[in-house]
Each structure stands twice: as structure tokens, then as C-alpha cells.
Amino acid sequence: MFTDARNLSDQTILEADLAIIGGGVAGITLARALAGNKTRVCVIESGGLEFDPQVQSLYEGENAGIDYSTSLTRMRFFGGSSNHWGGYCRPLDPIDLEARDWVPFSGWPFAFDELAPWYEPAAEIVQIAPGHFNDSRYWQQQTGEPIPEPATGRLRLQFVHFSPPTHFGSRYRDELKAAANIQVLLNANVTNITAVENGRAVKQLAIRTLNGLSHSVKARYYVLATGGLENARILLLSNDVVTAGLGNHNDQVGRYFMEHPHLSGFANIVAGDLVRLPKIFRERVTVEGRPAQVAFNPAQAFLREQQLLNATFMVGVAGIYQAGTLAGSGDSNAQANRDMLRAARHFLSDEGKTTDPNTLGVWLGVGGSCEQVPNPDSRVSLSDQRDTLGLPQLKLDWRLTEQDRLSFYANLRSLALEFGALGIGRMRETVTDPRDWPQPVAGGSHHMGTTRMSNDPSRGVVDRDCKVHDVENLYVAGSSVFPTSGSANPTLTLVALTLRLAGHLKDRFR
């Protein structure tokens, strides 16, 4: 059942066994996992079924660090940020969950093997073909093209699946409507998670609507699932009992905000021809009805040996170099690239296989996405500015470290060596000053950290089961609980982790 909170009588009290704050990827995944049983579930969504600029403005906030939009990177209506999701799907690597002595504050409270079984059902939910993320033989069979094996030992191939993408709100709306035990409350803004006097349990949620109504929801258990930025903000706003904010006894709420720094324009790869570069390396191909493409990632042994952070690189054809002119690009480095192609032609081309004698080669664009060190000073806090409801907006201070930058360049050099060793091409960095980040540094709308998992309450907000430390009946779902980010986009892992949480909650309701 779907209910518009704006149409209820003022001061309505709703009751449920489980209240889920947020109707995005995590909230919808959790509700679906509990659909059809005796557990009464109430999903509380700030927006409606469609985009509304007035509702979206509630995501505006103050930026104190790297230039970053707190509003444009999120969507505040049913389905959440899946409404502008690009569909990139790949699991984290086992090393991403390990406590690495060269990565400060790293380590999840459980190993990859405990999370791995949840990836297959997560793949079904996001509508991708399951598995085969590292199986070159499978992809060779599917594409009919030979897949070159990495030659340097520094990199490995990861095969990325792309969801349609799945917009969770529209994809699963009818299913939730049909579930007798689920109520979705729309246009309902949770303004406070109200705790009992000692702060060790939640007694109710305070809800306000943009048309001036106030409601409350009472439940046995509560799950906060509003995203990596808003999860922290709501806990900080819930300060009527715990002055520092609910779950913030140790000043951990909001800290360790992580993104995947996305970089472009930092290097060009020139290839004599495309004979040695299979189609799946340079563009998306359709396999089992879904797009897929190759990504280059550091080998885990290499990461340990060199003590580097994880990274992901993908390439695509960006232009064709002719003997006289550069077709399809206004690249200012065209002459340098043509000179490099002429010099490398003998080594990059297979004699007799070049389709056009006037074609010197192709220009490959390179995109990079990096893991960053968990940094307690990269954080979400509350601003002095207030939103339409009169609540403090969030203040985001996203920071990167010298270790992040040095690791990126080390991985970039590995990519250059790999392309040369495979005989595919030659790479030239185009950054003006390698002592600085390539410009611009952008995020991927991947909001991670801020309510991180840790068995130690002094190092995190939630435990290994995603329950808030010292609060008996409050859980957090979503990428805000990630202790580290890896370099894979977070949605697939977010869904897997939510399914794991659903299993834990089902045991609670038995």
C-alpha cells in the first residue's frame, strides 16, 4: 500500500514491526526481502513517485572541501539515486575488505567470503548476468574474440556488467504495492529519530511534510537507509537525547566520507590499429542480453607488494589519426600523438592487417576511478544554513590525501607498461604537473563511509550486523557503512550487504 503523508490527518501515529527510513536502493531491497511474511514494514520516503524540485532542494548543503554538489549527486524521490544510476556493476575485491597495514583505518569486520554469497542474488535484483567477473575464457567464448592475458603481472582484467540500469522505484513499485505487509509512506520527511531517555533504544520517528503536517512512526526495529550523506545528517540531527547526535557517543558519525575520485584527460593511449584490442576492451558489448566491458585493475599481489590503493581504468576509442590530419577530435596534443604513432608503428601493427594505409592509428581515451584512504577529517557535519523545514543543512568536507595521489600515478604507470607489453599501444601522460591531481577531480556520486562498520565502537558507528553501537533497535543500510571503498562502483555491493542485513533481521522477527 502506498500512502501520501500530506493527505493524512495531522498528528497521525503509524505503527509497524520494522520502519525503514528511505525508499532508495537499500530501502527497497530490504522491503522486498521481507515482503509476503508477517512482519509489518513501513517504508518512509521523503519524496513522491516523481521528481519534485521543492523536495530535491532539501538535499542542498554547504561545501567545505573539494568542489562537490550535495544535491546533483542524489535523487530525492521513490527509488532514490537509482533514478540516475549508470548501471555499472562489479563486486569489491577480497583485498578491499582486508585490514592492510599500509592503508590507515582499513579492514571490514568480516572477510570477503562472508559477503560473497550475497552477490548472486544481488545480481538478479539489479538485472545483470551473474558472475563471470574474472573469467576470461567465458568472455572469449561469448564474444568470439581472443582475450589477451595481462603480460606484466601488475594488472588483471575485470569484466564489468551493466544493469539496464534498474530504476528501483519504477521496477519494484507494483511488487511493493501488492505486498499486504508493506506500507510505503510518501512525501514524509524524518526530522528526528527519537530515543528513550538513556539513548539506548529508539522509541519513534518524527515526520514532517512540506505542507505543514506532523506525524510519527513507532516500530520494534528501525533501519536508516537514506544514503551516504543523509544517513549521517539524520543521526546528527537526532540530538534531543544524545547531544552529539544519536549513535555519536565516540564522535564517529559523519567521519570517513569517501568517494571514488573519477579522473579523465590525464593520459592518451595511441594504438597502431585495433587488431590486438578486442571490441570488449574498447566499448560495451552485449552478452546474455546485457552490456559488458573490460576494466583494468591492479593485481592484488601487486597491490600488496607495492602497498598501493585499488584503482579501475577503462578505455574507449576517442579518435582516428590519419597521416595528414586528426579526424574526429580537436585534441591539442594531436601532433605529439601523430609523432609517437609514426615512431611506434612498426611495433604496434601487425603487418598486412591494417585496414587503411593512411590511418596511423587510433586515440584511446582513458578514464580512472580510484580508492581513497579512509580519512576521519573527510566528513559530513551540520551547517549553520537551514533547509525549507528549518533543519540544519549538511556540510560536506571531502578531502584527498597525498597517499591517494601517489597511488593513482603508480597504478597509471602500470597501465602504461601493460599496454606496451601487450603490443596494443603507447601511453603518454598529459598532466601538466604530476605533483598535483589531474584536473578536474570529480566524484562518481558514490557516497561511502560516514557511518562505518567496526567491531570497535571507538572506530565506527555500526557493528558487523550494521546495528548502531549502543542503540538496541537501530540499524543502518547502504554504502555509508563501508569501512573502505575499493574501486568498484558501490551499488552491487550495497545490495548484497542489504540482503545480508535482511537475513539478520528475519532472525529477529522469528
Secondary structure, DSSP 8 states (H G I E B T S, - for coil): -EEEGGGS-TT-EEEEEEEEE--SHHHHHHHHHTTTSS--EEEE-SS-SS--HHHHGGG--EE-SSS--TTTT---STTGGGGG---EE----GGGGS--TTSTT---SS-HHHHGGGHHHHHHHHT---S-SS-HHHHHHHHSS-----SSSSEEEEEEEE-S---HHHHHHHHHHH-TTEEEEES-EEEEEEE-TTSSSEEEEEEE-TTS-EEEEEEEEEEE-S-TTHHHHHHHH--SSSTT-TT-TTS-TT-S-B---EEEEEEEEEES-STTS-HHHHS-EEETTEEEEEEEEE-HHHHHHHT---EEEEEEEEEEEESSSEES---TTHHHHHHHHHHHHHHHS-TT--S-TTEEEEEEEEEEEE-----TTSEEEEEEEE-TTS-EEEEEE----HHHHHHHHHHHHHHHHHHHHTTS-EEEE--S-TTS--S--B--S--B-SS-B-SSTTT-SB-TTSBBTT-TTEEE-SGGG-S---SS-SHHHHHHHHHHHHHHHHHHT-
